[in-house]
Amino acid sequence: MKIGYFCNPSDPGLKRDYHAILNEIRELAVFMDRTGFHSMWFAEHHFSIWGREIVPNPIVMATDIAARTTRLRIGLGAAIITFWHPLRLAEDIAMLDQLSDGRVELGVGRGNYGLEGANLNPKADPRDQESNMRVFAETVEILQKAFSNRLFSHAGESYAVPKPGFKWDRAHPVNDADYIDAKTGEMIKFTVLPRTRQQPYPPMWQVVDSPSSVEFAAKHDMGVIMWRPPVAMLKERFKLYQASARQATGKDIPLGQRTSIMRDAFVAETEQKARDMAERYVMSYLNWSNWRGPKIYLNPGEVLPPDQEKDLLKSLTYDFVKDRSLLFGTPEHVADKIEELREELNIEQILINSSWSGIPHEATMSSMRLFADKVMPRLRTSSGNTGARAAE
């Protein structure tokens, strides 16, 4: 099992020096590189009111981290690919993969926020799910073509490359039969440079929630990343992924292969100390993102009493989410919970998050030190496949 870190920095009220926040991220990354974590993942968000999510370009952020680390894999978790032009995105990801010596993990997402979609690509506004999904599917197709082929073309609803009717000229002297229709002079094939260092392309992951997204990922050679569902729901989704991958490829894969989840985690000497140090921050974070309501924490078939559901829609509680989704407590307790996830799900990767809005950086580092010193060694012993060091 691989252990990574999910990084979605914030600045409540936009009060801090942005450079100081970057330095905290860098300190975390260097620490994880040194202590054997597998990966660090960066989210993408735009126009974040009150500083809730403040990294608009995970590729630039990942490039900086790649230059400061040697083993740590660099994850985009996720690049919201519906807001990018596919060709420019393919170029930037390939550059990052070359600069990092093949350490990219490419997580892709469709986008959740209308504010972002309406202003960056109205066709991909997530308030129109059908249109958003069409743009997403077409972008995935173009990315995989561009990464996998020296020459490619694409003609779709949103994008056509090369642009129909473009003919080579003195400014672009591509008089080559591989690219040009000899009769018309029209450019019919395209090349994106550089090629990715990892071939045919970096490991691809889709951030998913719904069953249809799980099926799409499995059928398009992507692993799945899920955020906070409990074990029983994860098992149901992972079985769907397994069945969909079998249908797409004709091959059986083990349950849990190419699966990843995110868990909010905080490690301290006692559970009470973990709660005292971090409960108010994690619950504030979970509640400002509670627009989906408590359903994402429910087990298959579970129905809450109406009054409880109404209350939790207004405000999630620590006691409701802790056993369903949190990794809070002593190193022994956190290691037990992670081993339970491995035993129940055979999960490939867990991404932990310990840096929520407002939490002091030193508190995050304190938790991470305990995780590295006391949780990671036990996981390495039990699974033999945790982090970069165990893989070498």
Protein Blocks (a to p, Z undefined) as FASTA:
>chain_A
ZZddddddddehilacfklmmmmmmmmmmmmmmnopabdcddddehiahhlaccfblklm
mmmmmmmpmklccddddddfklpcfklmmmmmmmmmmmnnopaccdddebjafklmmmmo
mmlomklmmlmmmmmmmmmmmmmmmmmpmbdcdddfkbccddehiacdfklcccbfklpc
fklopafbdcdddddfbdfbdcdddddfbfmlmmmmmmnopacddfkbcfklmmmmmmmm
mmmmmmmnopacdehiapacdddddddfbfklmmmmmmmmmmmmmmmmmmnojmlmpceh
iacdfklmmmmmmoccfklmmmmmpccddfklmmmmmmmmmmmnopabdcddfbdghiaf
klmmmmmmmmmmmmmmmmmmmnopgcjklmZZ
